[in-house]
Amino acid sequence: MVEPTDPRVFLEMAKMAKERGNLTGPLYVVYALNFIKAKRRKEAALAQAALERQFEN
C-alpha cells in the first residue's frame, strides 16, 4: 500500500518551479495530475479507515 502523500506538496513544488521560472506547460500538467492522484489516495485511505472502524464492532 502506498502511504498517501499530502496533496499540498505538489502545489508547493509547482510554486517553487514557478518562482524559478521552470514551470512549463507539461511540468504544470505533471504537478496537477500528481496533486489529483494524491488527493484521491488520501480520500481512499480515509474511506478505508472508516470502513475498518465500521466493521470492528
C-alpha positions as CSV (number, residue, x, y, z in Angstrom):
1,M,0.0,0.0,0.0
2,V,1.3,3.5,-0.9
3,E,1.3,5.9,2.0
4,P,-0.8,8.9,1.0
5,T,1.2,11.9,0.1
6,D,-0.2,15.3,1.2
7,P,-1.5,16.9,-2.0
8,R,-0.2,20.3,-0.9
9,V,3.3,19.0,-1.6
10,F,2.7,19.2,-5.3
11,L,1.2,22.7,-5.0
12,E,4.4,23.8,-3.2
13,M,6.6,22.2,-5.8
14,A,4.7,24.0,-8.6
15,K,5.1,27.3,-6.7
16,M,8.8,26.7,-6.4
17,A,9.2,25.9,-10.1
18,K,7.2,29.0,-11.0
19,E,9.4,31.2,-8.8
20,R,12.5,29.8,-10.5
21,G,10.9,30.2,-14.0
22,N,11.0,26.5,-14.7
23,L,7.2,25.8,-14.7
24,T,6.5,24.8,-18.3
25,G,3.1,23.6,-19.6
26,P,4.0,19.9,-19.4
27,L,5.5,20.2,-16.0
28,Y,2.4,22.0,-14.7
29,V,0.3,19.1,-16.0
30,V,2.5,16.6,-14.2
31,Y,2.1,18.5,-10.9
32,A,-1.6,18.8,-11.4
33,L,-2.1,15.1,-12.1
34,N,0.1,14.2,-9.2
35,F,-2.0,16.5,-7.0
36,I,-5.2,14.8,-8.2
37,K,-3.8,11.3,-7.6
38,A,-2.5,12.2,-4.2
39,K,-5.9,13.7,-3.2
40,R,-7.7,10.6,-4.4
41,R,-5.2,8.3,-2.5
42,K,-5.8,10.3,0.7
43,E,-9.6,10.1,0.3
44,A,-9.4,6.4,-0.4
45,A,-7.3,5.9,2.7
46,L,-9.8,7.8,4.8
47,A,-12.7,5.8,3.4
48,Q,-10.8,2.5,4.0
49,A,-10.2,3.5,7.6
50,A,-13.8,4.4,8.1
51,L,-14.9,1.0,6.7
52,E,-12.5,-0.8,9.0
53,R,-13.8,1.1,12.0
54,Q,-17.3,0.3,11.0
55,F,-16.7,-3.4,11.0
56,E,-14.6,-3.5,14.2
57,N,-17.6,-3.9,16.4
